[in-house]
Amino acid sequence: MRHKNLAALLYLAAASLGSGVQAEEAQHGAAGLTKELAVSVVNKSTPEICAERDNVELDFISPLARHLEIQAVHPSYIGMINTDRWAADFSACNIPHGEGALPRKTFYESPTLWLTGLTDPAFWRPANVPIRIGDHVEPGFNYVQLWVLYRERAEEVLVLYPSDGNWRIRPLPHGDMRWTAYGSSFQIGPLEMQASPDGARPIVAIKDIVFDPEAKSFTLNFKRGGSATVALKQVDQDHIALDVRYSGAMPDNLPFAALRSMYTNEGNSDVARIGWREKDGKGWGESPVLTFPGAQVTELWAGRLSPSRHNLSAPDMVFSHFSE
């Protein structure tokens, strides 16, 4: 069930979202794309046999970028899934891993929105990033989960890892599915490398976080200075969209965002293919993820065209609407 043309897939995704760049182009013509900012994407991905090690890394760099939109969109084959797969696969890994549930604390609750936090003693960085909601301050969690009301139950759509600045998002379950998997992660803010027991890892060092329930937004204050506001723009059964705005340029021309994911082979991956659009380009570029050469992009899609044994229902990722 492989799409013959990635451009056709992205067109269908934009049509279903109703607010993509393609929809804007259809409404306003080529003139609607003239203000797009092209940003540099550097591919730091490496080959890997362990399905639980993030070997895919795409860094987004631009001294001018002050805004972008990040979306997670159900994969093209979501309607064909009969039995989902989401279990971790450590069969080719030599890294330690734990099992068992962690205690969860609900620290914000409304009739339609919840925030919960978890502390993991085995996490590679300490849970010491304060989170403030109004006058209430939590000293820190390793995982912060955002839940929304859906079908008379709480549905988790976002998880933030304050300790290293990673995020994961997912749409509401497709059709009659009860649940879909998380997949790729991303980071927002000045990206730097830090040593870990598993080798050097990219992190975003966050000083503190402020959550605004009315705006459904997280304000991240960075240890390197500056801030970013990440707002939940929309979530439905097709996609979830975050609106990201920065207070200024990244220090030392560091990346302002990054995609993190895994790929061992086409059938065991969270991201296998990259599609990208360049400013004034006549079409989409397409490439396998490991051989993607990098580019100056105005939009980037990272996902799968064929089903994977790893996180089968996990979403594709789209980075777009870069602007000053």
Buried (B, 14 or more C-beta within 10 A) or exposed (E): EEBEEBBEBBBBBBEBBEBBBBBBBEEEEEEBBEEBBBBBBBBEBEEBEBBBBBBBBBBBBBEEBBBBBBBBBBBBBBEEBEEBBBEEBBEEBEEEEEEEEBEEEEBBEEEEBBBBBBBBEEBBBEBEBBBBBEEEEBEBBBBBBBBBEBEEEBBBBBBBBBBBBBBBBBBBBBEEBEEBBBBBBBBBBBBBEEEEEEEEBBBBBBEBBBBBBEEBBBBBBBBBEBBBBBBBBBBEBBBBBBBBBBBEBBEEEBBBBBBBBBBBBBEBBBBBBBBBBBBEBEEBBBBEBBEBEBBBBBBBBBBBBBBBBBBBBBBBBBBBBBBE
